[in-house]
Amino acid sequence: MTGARIAVVGSGAWGTTLAIIVAKREAALLVARSPESAARLEADRANVQRLPGIPFPPWLAVSADPADLGSAELVAFAVPSRHLRAEVARVAAAIPADADIVSVVKGLEGGSLLRMSQVIAAAGGLDEGRIAALSGPNLALEIARGLPASAVVAAADETLAHRVQARLARRRFRLYVNADIVGVELCGALKNVIAIAAGAAEELGFGDNGKAGLMTRGLAEMTRLGIAAGANPLTFAGLAGIGDVIATCGSPLSRNHRLGVELARGRSWTDIEASLPGVAEGAYTVDAAIALADQLGVEMPIAREVHRALFEGKSAKRCLVDLLARESKDELADYRTWMAGLGRS
């Protein structure tokens, strides 16, 4: 298929949803990983596995051939973080030199500790300056059903952020812009880790007060890491930060929340991984988050307990009890660091 000016690479729930949003107004291309996947999606004219009951608009075409990206003015990557590098390498040569690129992937790459926009640049030999990031409280099934949602488009280049905003925003999909791509991408990656802990707390009956406390302290450790990495602390109080924390930690539609629930029921990560309807990115991000925290000298107690529950055989209940047993401290102990991040004394 040729002629689509907006293409989405990645046919999971969120990639398919984004392509559907676009195709309700103009021709869009959804690029699957394999010819078999593309053929199945085209035959069903729906992503039956990820978005049951949501038909494809007539203007949505499906392909697995990178050559079909040749007419794209905007390419969105919506590939699971652990597959992103390989998929970018597969299609990068076909992306027009003047096309804008946006990552909607939420994660950190293991080993390199790169953010997803950096992975795209490195894997595709692309200029980081032409890559934006979109993040926020975006539970795919709700958006695919037409429910209202908001997100933020981040790019160091303000004109790039505004171009992506103009191409993807809809009345029920409201987009804001932010120059802090570091903060927006870290928010998207780290909130998934906190959501695993929140799901476990909910399943174990910690109550709304307990879960709210966990979410709030989770946001605090996200912010600490963000500041150390050069992000604007106010980004963590926005859609990509607290907005996505609320949605991902509180909704049964969140795969990371569901992972936490299953851990609290005593199941192992190996067992849970095979049964999840899609990818729980927090499980693939937590090690990189902890490594980055160690590199930057930042304390992340919730992330460490999530790692222990996932990979060290520690019970989710024991992890949460140990978090409660930690010594209390001044809630505003990090105030001076926050203000320094804002350039204030």
N, C-alpha and C positions, 0 to 999 in steps of 0.2 A: 504494500500500500504506500502510495506517495501522496504528498500534499498536506499532511498533518503538520501544523506549525508548533504544536505542543505534544511532546512525547513523555511517557512515564516508563522508566525502566524498572521492572519489578512488579510481579502480578500477585503479590500477597494481598491481604485485606486492605492495607492503607494505600498501596500503589494502585490497586483496582479502584478504590473509592475516589482517589484523586483524579484518575482518568475519567471516571463517570461524571464527576463534577464538571470537568472541562468539556466533555462531549455533549453535555446538555446545551451548550452554547455554540460550539464549533468543533470541527474535526479534530479528533485526538487519536494518538497511537499508544497502545499498551504493549510493551515489549516483554515477553516472557523469556525464561531461561532456556527453554528447549522447544523444538518443533512440536513435540508431543503435548506439552502444556498449552502451547498456543492453539493447537488444533482442538483440544478439549474445550478451551474457553470459547473459541469461535463456534464450535458446534452447539454448545449450550447457550451461547449468548448471555452468559452469566458466570460468575465465579461461585459455583454451587457450594464448594467446600468452605470458602472463607466468608462469603456474603450471601447466604441463602435467601432467596426471595427477592433479590435486587437484579432486575434485568439490565442488560447493556443498552444504552441509547443507540439509535441507528448510526450516529456519527462516530462511534467508537470502533476502531479497527484493532486487530490483534496480530502480532507477528513475533517471531523469534529471530528475524534476520536483521542484524545491525545496519545493513544498507538502507533500511527503511527510515533511518533517522536523518537521512540526507536533506530533508526539507525543514527540519525542526528549527524553530527560533528559540525554543526553551525546552531543555531536557531536565526532567526531574528523576533523581535516583531514589528508589524506594525498596532497596534490596536489604535483606538482613545483614547486620554489621559484619558477621564472620564471612559472608560471601561477597561483600562489596568490592574488595580489591580485585578479585578475579572477574567479576562482571564488568567493572569499569574497563579493565584491560581488554575484555572481549569486544566492547562496543566503541571505545574511545575514538578510534581512527575514523569512524563514520560520522562523528558529531561535527557539524559545520563549525568552522573557525570563529564565526561571529555569533554563535548561539550562546545564550545565557544558560547557566547550569544551577540547579538548586538541589540540595540534599534534604530529604525528609527522613533520613535514617537517624535513629537515636542510639548512640553507643560510642564506645572507645575501642580502638583496635588493640588487641592483646599484643604484647611485645613492644610494638612501636609507641604505644600510648597516644597515637594520633587521634584527633577528632575526625569525624566522618568527611568533612569538606577537605581536610588535609589528605585523607586516604584517596579521595577522588582525584585530587591534584597530582599526588604522587603516582598513582596507578595509571593515570591516563596521560601523564606528561602535560598537564594543563596548568594554566596560570591560576593560582589561588584567588586572585582578584576577580575572576569572572564567576566564582562559585558562591552562591548564597546558601543559607540554611533556613528551613521552615520548621517551627516546633511550637508546641502548645498542647492544650487539652483536646486531643483529637482522637477520640474513640471511634474507630472506623465505621462500625456498624451504625452508630447513631447518625453520623454524617451522611452515610450512604442512604439512610432512610429519610433524609431531608430535615433532620433536626438542626437547630442553630448551633454554631460553634465559632470559636475565634482562635487565632494563632498569630504568631509573629514571624516576619521574614527578616532575617539578619544578614547584613553584609557590610563590610568595611566601606564599600562604595555605595553611597546613598542612592545614586541614580540606578544602580543595579537592584537594590532592594525595592525601590519604587516600581521598576519595570516588572519584577516578579509579582509584586502586590497587584499591579494593574491586570496582569494576565490571569491570575488564579483566584482573586477575590470574587465572591458572590454575595448576594443579599443575605444568605444564611451561612456563609462561610466568610466571616469578617477577618480581615488581615491588617495587622499593624506592622510598622517597621522599627528596626532597632539596629544601631551601628555595632553593637557588641556581639559579634558572632561567636567569640570565645565563650561568653557567658551563656548565650542561648543554646549552643551545642552541649555545653557541660550540664545545663539544666536538663536537657532532653535525655542525656545518658544517665545521670545520677538519680533522677527521680524514680527510675525503674527499680533500682536497688532498694530504695526506701519502700516502694510499693510491695516488694516481697515481704519485708518485715511487717508492713501494715496488714497484709492478708493473713499472715500467721497470727498476729495479735487479735484480729477479728474472730478467726476460727477458734482461738483459745479462750474467747469470752472476756477479753480485757476491757470491753466496754468502749463507748464513744469517747469518754474522757481519756482513757489510756491510749486509744488510737490517735486522738488529736494531739496528745503530748508527743507521741512517737513521730507523727508527721511534722510537727513543729521543730523538734530537735533534729529530725532528718534534714529539714530545710536549712537549719543552722549549719550542719556539717557540709551540706552542698555549697552553701555560701562561703564558708571558710576556704574550701578548696578552690572555688571560683576566684576569690580575691587573690589567693596565692598564685593562681595561673594568669592573673592580669585582667580578670573580668570586672565589670561594673557590678557592685553588690545590688544595685537597684534592679538589675535584670532578674534577680532571684525573687523579687517581689512582684514580678509581672506574669504574663500568660505562660511563658516557657518555664517559669519557676513555680511559684505557689499555685498558679492555675492548673498546671499539669500534675503537680503533687496531689491536689484535691481530687482530680478526676481519676488518676491512676491508682491512688491509694484507696479510693472509696468505691470503685465500681467493679462489679463482678464481670463486666466486659473486658477488664484489663487482664491480660495473660500473666503479667507479673504478680498482680494481686492473687490470681488463681493459683499460681505457683506457691505463694506463701501459704495459702489455705491448705494445699496438698502436703506441704512440708509439715504443717502443724498436725496433720492427720497421721503422721508417721511414715509417709512414703519417702523413698529416696529420690534424689534428683535424676538418677539414671532411669528410674521407672517413670517418673513424671514427664521427663523430656519427650519420651516417645508418644505420650498421650495428649499433649497440649495441642489445641487447634491453632497452630502458628508458633511464632518464636517469642519466648519470654526473654527480651534483650538483657534484663538485669542480671541474669545468670551468666551471660557472656561478657558483661561489662565489669562485674564486681572486682575481679582480679586486677584489671587495668586501673580501676578507680583507686584501689588500695596501693598499687605500685606508684601511681601518680602522687597520691597523698604522701607516701614515704619519701618520694623524690623532693617534694615541696615542703616537707616537715609539718604536715597537717594531720590532726587527729580526726579519725572517722570511725567511731566505735560501732555505729549501727552497721555500716558496710562490713566491718570485720566480723560481726556476729552473723550477718547474712552469709558470708563466705564459709564460716564454720558450719552453719546449718546445711549448706549445699554440698560442701566438698570434704568436710572433716568428720561427718557422722554425728555431730552434736545435735541434740534435739532442739527443735524450734522453741519449745517451752523453756528449756534451760538457757538458751540464748537470750530470750526476752527477760527472764528473771535476772540474769547477770547484768543486763542493761539497767534494770531497775535498781540493782545493788550498787551501781557506780556512785562515787562520791558526788554530791550535789555541788554546784558552783554558782558563782554570780552569773545570771542570765546574760548580762551585758558585758561579760569579761572581754569579749572580742570587740567592744565598741571602738576603741582607738584604731584597731586594724580596719574596721569597716569605714571609719571616717577617713583614714589615710587612703583607702581605696577610692574614696570620692574626692580626694585632693583637698580635704579639710582637716584642720587641727582639732 
